[in-house]
Amino acid sequence: MARALQTLVLSREAIVEPAFSSIEEWLGHNTDDYYRVLLATGRGAWSPDNDAALWVSFNLRAQHIQAQTVARRVEEASAIWQQLDRLTLEHRLPDRVTNLLYEAILGYRLRRGTYVKMAGVEERTATRDLAQLCDKGLLRGVGERRGRYYLAGQILVDVRTRCRESRRPVADPYPWLPARLLAAVGSVVETRFAGPG
């Protein structure tokens, strides 16, 4: 119910993108804490009288950190695109290579056939573009003939590194929550397994 309410609040503010309105990605990286908060809140059985404050705080914290993470990704992608636009102008490259360079900067292996489809160019044009990008140090060819693929060259690696280093750190809105969560779980476990007398 808390997660449904959180989505309703966001959607009333016209924030409907799944990456912002869902905390699934964050939960995937914090599964142990998710089970801890369920244990601490539910105490092993349904009881509507249990205090849900820790559960609500957990969800608010998750939403806040997830939103910051997504916003930071958008900022980083924008910074990378600006750098790629600068590089294509500086090296007098056709605009069609920018998407390819972005894929490379993300760490993907690129093949000539993929570039042909992506840019809508002929094989000869793709071969010429890829050779030019390698000559300028933007891409690095690996392998020969049919097995050849391309990775980010040192210039792109440096762009990626600079953009990542300029990331704003994620601010934890409830820095006290992890310790309180562990204490709450410890108290539940102690109570459940203490036994009589």
C-alpha positions as a Markdown table, in Angstrom:
| # | Residue | x | y | z |
|---|---|---|---|---|
| 1 | Met | 0.0 | 0.0 | 0.0 |
| 2 | Ala | 2.9 | 2.4 | 0.8 |
| 3 | Arg | 4.4 | 1.8 | -2.6 |
| 4 | Ala | 1.1 | 2.4 | -4.3 |
| 5 | Leu | 0.6 | 5.6 | -2.4 |
| 6 | Gln | 4.2 | 6.7 | -3.3 |
| 7 | Thr | 3.4 | 6.1 | -7.0 |
| 8 | Leu | 0.1 | 8.0 | -6.7 |
| 9 | Val | 1.8 | 11.0 | -5.1 |
| 10 | Leu | 4.4 | 11.1 | -7.9 |
| 11 | Ser | 1.8 | 10.7 | -10.7 |
| 12 | Arg | -0.2 | 13.6 | -9.3 |
| 13 | Glu | 2.9 | 15.7 | -9.9 |
| 14 | Ala | 3.1 | 14.3 | -13.5 |
| 15 | Ile | 6.1 | 12.2 | -12.7 |
| 16 | Val | 5.1 | 8.9 | -14.5 |
| 17 | Glu | 8.4 | 7.7 | -16.0 |
| 18 | Pro | 9.0 | 4.2 | -14.6 |
| 19 | Ala | 12.6 | 5.0 | -13.7 |
| 20 | Phe | 11.4 | 7.7 | -11.3 |
| 21 | Ser | 8.2 | 6.2 | -10.1 |
| 22 | Ser | 9.6 | 2.7 | -9.4 |
| 23 | Ile | 12.1 | 1.7 | -6.8 |
| 24 | Glu | 12.6 | -1.8 | -8.3 |
| 25 | Glu | 16.2 | -1.0 | -9.4 |
| 26 | Trp | 17.1 | 0.2 | -6.0 |
| 27 | Leu | 15.5 | -2.7 | -4.3 |
| 28 | Gly | 17.5 | -5.1 | -6.5 |
| 29 | His | 20.7 | -3.6 | -5.1 |
| 30 | Asn | 19.3 | -3.6 | -1.5 |
| 31 | Thr | 17.3 | -6.8 | -1.3 |
| 32 | Asp | 18.7 | -7.7 | 2.2 |
| 33 | Asp | 17.5 | -4.4 | 3.6 |
| 34 | Tyr | 14.1 | -4.9 | 2.0 |
| 35 | Tyr | 13.6 | -8.2 | 3.8 |
| 36 | Arg | 14.9 | -6.7 | 7.0 |
| 37 | Val | 12.3 | -3.9 | 6.9 |
| 38 | Leu | 9.6 | -6.4 | 6.1 |
| 39 | Leu | 10.6 | -8.5 | 9.1 |
| 40 | Ala | 10.9 | -5.5 | 11.4 |
| 41 | Thr | 7.5 | -4.1 | 10.4 |
| 42 | Gly | 5.5 | -7.3 | 10.1 |
| 43 | Arg | 7.3 | -9.1 | 12.9 |
| 44 | Gly | 6.5 | -12.4 | 11.3 |
| 45 | Ala | 2.7 | -12.2 | 11.2 |
| 46 | Trp | -0.1 | -9.9 | 10.0 |
| 47 | Ser | -0.8 | -7.4 | 12.7 |
| 48 | Pro | -2.4 | -4.0 | 11.7 |
| 49 | Asp | -1.3 | -2.5 | 15.0 |
| 50 | Asn | 2.4 | -2.7 | 14.2 |
| 51 | Asp | 4.2 | 0.6 | 13.7 |
| 52 | Ala | 4.8 | 1.2 | 10.0 |
| 53 | Ala | 7.0 | 4.2 | 10.4 |
| 54 | Leu | 10.2 | 2.3 | 9.6 |
| 55 | Trp | 8.6 | 0.8 | 6.4 |
| 56 | Val | 7.4 | 4.3 | 5.2 |
| 57 | Ser | 10.8 | 5.8 | 5.9 |
| 58 | Phe | 12.5 | 2.9 | 4.0 |
| 59 | Asn | 10.3 | 3.5 | 1.0 |
| 60 | Leu | 10.8 | 7.3 | 1.0 |
| 61 | Arg | 14.6 | 6.7 | 1.3 |
| 62 | Ala | 14.5 | 4.3 | -1.6 |
| 63 | Gln | 12.5 | 6.6 | -3.8 |
| 64 | His | 14.7 | 9.6 | -3.0 |
| 65 | Ile | 18.0 | 7.7 | -3.7 |
| 66 | Gln | 16.5 | 6.1 | -6.9 |
| 67 | Ala | 15.4 | 9.5 | -8.2 |
| 68 | Gln | 18.8 | 11.0 | -7.5 |
| 69 | Thr | 20.5 | 8.1 | -9.3 |
| 70 | Val | 18.3 | 8.5 | -12.4 |
| 71 | Ala | 18.7 | 12.3 | -12.4 |
| 72 | Arg | 22.5 | 11.8 | -12.1 |
| 73 | Arg | 22.4 | 9.4 | -15.1 |
| 74 | Val | 20.5 | 11.9 | -17.2 |
| 75 | Glu | 23.1 | 14.7 | -16.3 |
| 76 | Glu | 26.0 | 12.4 | -17.1 |
| 77 | Ala | 24.5 | 11.3 | -20.4 |
| 78 | Ser | 23.9 | 15.0 | -21.3 |
| 79 | Ala | 27.6 | 15.8 | -20.4 |
| 80 | Ile | 28.8 | 12.9 | -22.6 |
| 81 | Trp | 26.7 | 14.0 | -25.6 |
| 82 | Gln | 28.1 | 17.6 | -25.3 |
| 83 | Gln | 31.6 | 16.2 | -25.3 |
| 84 | Leu | 30.8 | 14.0 | -28.3 |
| 85 | Asp | 29.3 | 16.9 | -30.2 |
| 86 | Arg | 32.5 | 18.9 | -29.4 |
| 87 | Leu | 34.7 | 16.0 | -30.6 |
| 88 | Thr | 32.8 | 15.5 | -33.9 |
| 89 | Leu | 33.1 | 19.2 | -34.6 |
| 90 | Glu | 36.8 | 19.3 | -33.6 |
| 91 | His | 37.6 | 16.3 | -35.8 |
| 92 | Arg | 35.3 | 17.4 | -38.6 |
| 93 | Leu | 33.4 | 14.1 | -38.5 |
| 94 | Pro | 29.9 | 13.5 | -39.9 |
| 95 | Asp | 27.0 | 13.8 | -37.4 |
| 96 | Arg | 26.1 | 10.1 | -38.1 |
| 97 | Val | 29.0 | 8.9 | -36.0 |
| 98 | Thr | 27.9 | 10.5 | -32.8 |
| 99 | Asn | 25.4 | 7.6 | -31.9 |
| 100 | Leu | 28.1 | 5.1 | -32.6 |
| 101 | Leu | 30.6 | 7.0 | -30.3 |
| 102 | Tyr | 27.9 | 7.1 | -27.6 |
| 103 | Glu | 27.5 | 3.3 | -27.8 |
| 104 | Ala | 31.3 | 2.9 | -27.5 |
| 105 | Ile | 31.6 | 5.3 | -24.6 |
| 106 | Leu | 29.0 | 3.1 | -22.8 |
| 107 | Gly | 31.3 | 0.1 | -23.2 |
| 108 | Tyr | 29.5 | -1.8 | -26.0 |
| 109 | Arg | 31.4 | -3.8 | -28.6 |
| 110 | Leu | 30.6 | -2.3 | -32.0 |
| 111 | Arg | 30.6 | -4.1 | -35.4 |
| 112 | Arg | 30.5 | -2.7 | -38.8 |
| 113 | Gly | 27.2 | -4.3 | -39.6 |
| 114 | Thr | 25.6 | -2.7 | -36.6 |
| 115 | Tyr | 26.9 | 0.7 | -37.7 |
| 116 | Val | 25.5 | 0.1 | -41.2 |
| 117 | Lys | 22.0 | -0.4 | -39.7 |
| 118 | Met | 22.3 | 2.3 | -37.1 |
| 119 | Ala | 23.5 | 5.0 | -39.4 |
| 120 | Gly | 21.7 | 3.8 | -42.6 |
| 121 | Val | 25.0 | 3.9 | -44.6 |
| 122 | Glu | 26.6 | 1.6 | -47.2 |
| 123 | Glu | 29.3 | -0.9 | -46.2 |
| 124 | Arg | 32.0 | 1.2 | -47.8 |
| 125 | Thr | 31.0 | 4.3 | -46.0 |
| 126 | Ala | 30.9 | 2.4 | -42.7 |
| 127 | Thr | 34.3 | 1.0 | -43.3 |
| 128 | Arg | 35.7 | 4.4 | -44.1 |
| 129 | Asp | 34.0 | 6.0 | -41.0 |
| 130 | Leu | 35.3 | 3.3 | -38.7 |
| 131 | Ala | 38.8 | 3.6 | -40.1 |
| 132 | Gln | 38.7 | 7.3 | -39.6 |
| 133 | Leu | 37.5 | 7.0 | -36.0 |
| 134 | Cys | 40.3 | 4.6 | -35.3 |
| 135 | Asp | 42.9 | 6.8 | -36.9 |
| 136 | Lys | 41.8 | 9.7 | -34.7 |
| 137 | Gly | 41.9 | 7.5 | -31.5 |
| 138 | Leu | 38.2 | 7.7 | -30.9 |
| 139 | Leu | 37.7 | 3.9 | -31.5 |
| 140 | Arg | 40.0 | 1.0 | -31.2 |
| 141 | Gly | 39.7 | -2.0 | -33.6 |
| 142 | Val | 40.0 | -5.5 | -32.1 |
| 143 | Gly | 40.5 | -8.6 | -34.2 |
| 144 | Glu | 40.6 | -9.1 | -38.0 |
| 145 | Arg | 38.1 | -9.5 | -40.8 |
| 146 | Arg | 34.7 | -11.0 | -39.9 |
| 147 | Gly | 35.4 | -11.1 | -36.2 |
| 148 | Arg | 36.5 | -7.5 | -36.0 |
| 149 | Tyr | 34.8 | -5.2 | -33.5 |
| 150 | Tyr | 35.4 | -1.8 | -32.1 |
| 151 | Leu | 35.8 | -0.4 | -28.6 |
| 152 | Ala | 36.1 | 3.1 | -27.2 |
| 153 | Gly | 39.5 | 4.5 | -27.9 |
| 154 | Gln | 41.5 | 6.4 | -25.2 |
| 155 | Ile | 39.9 | 9.7 | -26.0 |
| 156 | Leu | 36.5 | 8.3 | -25.3 |
| 157 | Val | 37.7 | 6.5 | -22.2 |
| 158 | Asp | 39.0 | 9.8 | -20.9 |
| 159 | Val | 35.7 | 11.5 | -21.6 |
| 160 | Arg | 33.8 | 8.8 | -19.8 |
| 161 | Thr | 36.2 | 9.0 | -16.8 |
| 162 | Arg | 35.9 | 12.8 | -16.6 |
| 163 | Cys | 32.1 | 12.7 | -16.7 |
| 164 | Arg | 32.0 | 10.0 | -14.0 |
| 165 | Glu | 34.4 | 11.8 | -11.8 |
| 166 | Ser | 32.2 | 14.9 | -11.9 |
| 167 | Arg | 29.1 | 13.0 | -10.6 |
| 168 | Arg | 27.4 | 14.6 | -7.7 |
| 169 | Pro | 27.3 | 12.1 | -4.7 |
| 170 | Val | 24.0 | 10.7 | -3.8 |
| 171 | Ala | 22.7 | 12.3 | -0.6 |
| 172 | Asp | 21.1 | 9.9 | 1.9 |
| 173 | Pro | 17.9 | 11.6 | 3.2 |
| 174 | Tyr | 17.8 | 9.2 | 6.2 |
| 175 | Pro | 21.4 | 8.3 | 7.1 |
| 176 | Trp | 20.2 | 6.9 | 10.4 |
| 177 | Leu | 17.9 | 4.3 | 8.8 |
| 178 | Pro | 20.3 | 1.4 | 8.1 |
| 179 | Ala | 21.5 | 1.3 | 11.8 |
| 180 | Arg | 17.9 | 1.6 | 13.0 |
| 181 | Leu | 16.8 | -1.1 | 10.7 |
| 182 | Leu | 19.5 | -3.5 | 12.0 |
| 183 | Ala | 18.5 | -2.7 | 15.6 |
| 184 | Ala | 14.8 | -3.3 | 14.8 |
| 185 | Val | 15.6 | -6.7 | 13.2 |
| 186 | Gly | 17.8 | -7.7 | 16.1 |
| 187 | Ser | 15.0 | -6.9 | 18.5 |
| 188 | Val | 12.5 | -9.0 | 16.4 |
| 189 | Val | 14.9 | -12.0 | 16.2 |
| 190 | Glu | 15.6 | -11.7 | 20.0 |
| 191 | Thr | 11.9 | -11.7 | 20.8 |
| 192 | Arg | 11.0 | -14.5 | 18.5 |
| 193 | Phe | 13.8 | -16.9 | 19.6 |
| 194 | Ala | 14.1 | -16.0 | 23.2 |
| 195 | Gly | 11.7 | -18.7 | 24.2 |
| 196 | Pro | 9.8 | -18.9 | 27.5 |
| 197 | Gly | 11.5 | -17.9 | 30.8 |
